[in-house]
Amino acid sequence: MSEIRHLITALQRQCPPRFALILAWSVWWRTHQADARAYH
């Protein structure tokens, strides 16, 4: 588990904050869409 956390931290340091925000939003959106499809 700590390896995954280390990898995420390394990626966050390499990525500009704007890119990290877009990536996080994209993951949230896909999850939200999958949940919406499951309930409709």
N, C-alpha and C positions, 0 to 999 in steps of 0.2 A: 504494500500500500504506500509506503514512504517513497518507493521508486516512482510511482505514478505522480505523487505530489511534487517530487523533485523535477520530473519531466514537465509538468504544467508550469511550475515556477520558471524553469529555463525558457520555455516557450514564451511566457509573458514578458520576460526580460528582453527577448529578441524581437518580439512584435511591437510595433508602435501601439500606443493605447487605443487609438481609433480602430485599428484592425482587430484588436482583442475584443473591443466592444461589439463590433459587427459580427465577429465570430460567435460571441456569447449570445447575441440576439438571434442569430441564425439557428443555433442549437435550441434556444427556447421556442422559437417559432415552429420548428419541426415537431418538437414534443407537443406543443399546444395543438397543432393540426392533427397529429396522430390521436390525441385524446378526443378531440372534437369528432373525428371520424368514428371512433369507437362508441361514442354516445349518441350518434345520429343515424 
